[in-house]
Amino acid sequence: MLTLTQYDPSNLTKLGNVNTLPLVSRVALKTAYVTFVWSERSRTRAALKDIDATRLADIGLTEAQAQAESKKWFWRP
């Protein structure tokens, strides 16, 4: 069974390949997945604004990189 809570771009492909579902169901699943991905991006980018330099270094980002990422729109990868 496919879990939508795991952020993996290949999940969208897997959802689209489920040919036993009606078209409307496939479109609804894809829409739900894209909405989830956009929500996760928005949430994590907002959280980047509040992380201090030490923790950013732990995840391999500079303050400039974190600021640039946090300013991206949610639909941009």
Backbone hydrogen bonds, N-H to C=O, Kabsch-Sander energy under -0.5 kcal/mol:
donor,donor_aa,acceptor,acceptor_aa,energy
4,L,2,L,-0.5
6,Q,3,T,-0.8
7,Y,5,T,-0.6
8,D,6,Q,-1.2
11,N,8,D,-2.4
12,L,8,D,-0.5
12,L,9,P,-0.8
13,T,9,P,-0.8
14,K,10,S,-2.4
15,L,11,N,-2.5
16,G,12,L,-2.0
17,N,13,T,-1.2
18,V,15,L,-1.2
19,N,17,N,-1.6
21,L,18,V,-1.1
26,R,22,P,-2.1
27,V,23,L,-2.5
28,A,24,V,-2.3
29,L,25,S,-2.5
30,K,26,R,-2.4
31,T,27,V,-2.4
32,A,28,A,-2.4
33,Y,29,L,-2.4
34,V,30,K,-2.6
35,T,31,T,-2.3
36,F,32,A,-2.2
37,V,33,Y,-2.6
38,W,34,V,-2.6
39,S,35,T,-2.2
40,E,36,F,-2.5
41,R,37,V,-2.5
42,S,38,W,-2.4
43,R,39,S,-2.5
44,T,40,E,-2.8
45,R,41,R,-2.4
46,A,42,S,-1.9
47,A,43,R,-1.8
48,L,44,T,-1.4
49,K,45,R,-0.7
49,K,46,A,-0.8
50,D,47,A,-1.2
51,I,48,L,-0.9
56,L,52,D,-2.2
57,A,53,A,-2.2
58,D,54,T,-1.5
59,I,55,R,-1.4
60,G,57,A,-0.9
61,L,56,L,-2.9
66,A,62,T,-2.3
67,Q,63,E,-2.4
68,A,64,A,-2.4
69,E,65,Q,-2.5
70,S,66,A,-2.5
71,K,67,Q,-1.2
72,K,69,E,-1.2
76,R,73,W,-1.6
